[in-house]
Amino acid sequence: MNKQLTFLMCSPRGDKSASHSIGSYLVSLFEEKEIIVKTFGVYKTLKNQEKTEEMIKSIDDSDIVLISSPLYIDQAPYMTIKLMDIISEVFQQGKLSNKTRHLFAISNAGFLEYYHNSLVLKIYEQFAKKNDLIWAGGLPIGAAGTYATYPIPEFLKMMEQLPEDDYRQEIYNKPTKILDSVIRSSVKHLSKGEIVPKDDLQKLEFIPMPLESYVKGANSTWPEAAKQFGAEDKLRDKPYER
Ligand SMILES: Cc1cc2nc3c(=O)[nH]c(=O)nc-3n(C[C@H](O)[C@H](O)[C@H](O)COP(=O)(O)O)c2cc1C
């Protein structure tokens, strides 16, 4: 019988989010391995009792539960916490059948540094342990917004066109290739009912670009935005000091 996976997509930004983009990429790889996937957009699901019950039933039938969530203020967003509360309650009430289920998580941070996700991944691990789920590990994604704009396979194809000495090879192509290989290895292990080895996940523990480039890139949008309001010479104003 085919294995089943429940994909819990926890971003309010829906299809435009990194949580959706990266999570869906894993889903497509699981589907290649003939794993049946049921997807739930958590924001819509939890507002609807029938959908919530459908989600619980799907978790009950699943071998793998995949959470993909944004990072908000170094934490899981309110709806992701509410989701964990609802799932914990049904586990604690003994409403789910006895079955081996793995939990795998993707945490998507806006900042460059992967380690902003460390605390929340520990929380997902505790959530698994408290609820008879086997903690299979998690992906600590930094600069996740990149993948909200471009899905990983599309992004890698774009990077293939770049000359070898283009600076983007180092700060985008190389990190994305590492992420892709960790994702593929994670899917391979999870599909076989295994946890993902820590050594594999630790390959994501690097900072993809110098902080100055990130700040420069982020700041470069301000003058353009200010221009629309004729305020490009006012960006350094400090009206509160007057
Ligand atoms: C309310 C709020 C709080 C955030 N807090 C953090 C944070 O503490 N650290 C961080 O790296 N990014 C933070 N971000 C950025 C998001 O984690 C980032 O944009 C991420 O890619 C969002 O995931 P999504 O595209 O799946 O919604 C925050 C964003 C919002 C809206």
The ligand as an SDF file (V2000), in Angstrom:
LIG
                    3D

 31 33  0  0  0  0  0  0  0  0999 V2000
    5.3890   39.4050   11.6460 C   0  0  0  0  0  0  0  0  0  0  0  0
    6.6690   38.9200   11.0320 C   0  0  0  0  0  0  0  0  0  0  0  0
    7.7350   38.5820   11.8530 C   0  0  0  0  0  0  0  0  0  0  0  0
    8.9460   38.1160   11.2940 C   0  0  0  0  0  0  0  0  0  0  0  0
    9.9740   37.7780   12.1240 N   0  0  0  0  0  0  0  0  0  0  0  0
   11.1280   37.2980   11.6030 C   0  0  0  0  0  0  0  0  0  0  0  0
   12.2140   36.9030   12.4580 C   0  0  0  0  0  0  0  0  0  0  0  0
   12.1560   36.9940   13.6770 O   0  0  0  0  0  0  0  0  0  0  0  0
   13.3540   36.4480   11.8790 N   0  0  0  0  0  0  0  0  0  0  0  0
   13.4890   36.3170   10.5220 C   0  0  0  0  0  0  0  0  0  0  0  0
   14.5370   35.8760   10.0580 O   0  0  0  0  0  0  0  0  0  0  0  0
   12.4560   36.6730    9.6840 N   0  0  0  0  0  0  0  0  0  0  0  0
   11.3010   37.1510   10.1950 C   0  0  0  0  0  0  0  0  0  0  0  0
   10.2680   37.4990    9.3600 N   0  0  0  0  0  0  0  0  0  0  0  0
   10.4030   37.2870    7.9140 C   0  0  0  0  0  0  0  0  0  0  0  0
    9.7770   35.9550    7.4810 C   0  0  0  0  0  0  0  0  0  0  0  0
   10.2200   34.8960    8.2910 O   0  0  0  0  0  0  0  0  0  0  0  0
   10.1700   35.6610    6.0370 C   0  0  0  0  0  0  0  0  0  0  0  0
    9.6630   36.6790    5.2120 O   0  0  0  0  0  0  0  0  0  0  0  0
    9.7040   34.2990    5.5610 C   0  0  0  0  0  0  0  0  0  0  0  0
   10.2270   34.0480    4.2910 O   0  0  0  0  0  0  0  0  0  0  0  0
    8.2060   34.2740    5.5120 C   0  0  0  0  0  0  0  0  0  0  0  0
    7.8040   32.9880    5.0970 O   0  0  0  0  0  0  0  0  0  0  0  0
    6.6200   32.8130    4.0620 P   0  0  0  0  0  0  0  0  0  0  0  0
    7.1050   33.4110    2.7610 O   0  0  0  0  0  0  0  0  0  0  0  0
    6.4680   31.3380    3.9870 O   0  0  0  0  0  0  0  0  0  0  0  0
    5.4180   33.5060    4.6140 O   0  0  0  0  0  0  0  0  0  0  0  0
    9.0760   37.9790    9.8930 C   0  0  0  0  0  0  0  0  0  0  0  0
    7.9840   38.3420    9.0660 C   0  0  0  0  0  0  0  0  0  0  0  0
    6.8000   38.7990    9.6250 C   0  0  0  0  0  0  0  0  0  0  0  0
    5.6460   39.1710    8.7180 C   0  0  0  0  0  0  0  0  0  0  0  0
  1  2  1  0
  2  3  1  0
  2 30  2  0
  3  4  2  0
  4  5  1  0
  4 28  1  0
  5  6  2  0
  6  7  1  0
  6 13  1  0
  7  8  2  0
  7  9  1  0
  9 10  1  0
 10 11  2  0
 10 12  1  0
 12 13  2  0
 13 14  1  0
 14 15  1  0
 14 28  1  0
 15 16  1  0
 16 17  1  0
 16 18  1  0
 18 19  1  0
 18 20  1  0
 20 21  1  0
 20 22  1  0
 22 23  1  0
 23 24  1  0
 24 25  2  0
 24 26  1  0
 24 27  1  0
 28 29  2  0
 29 30  1  0
 30 31  1  0
M  END
$$$$
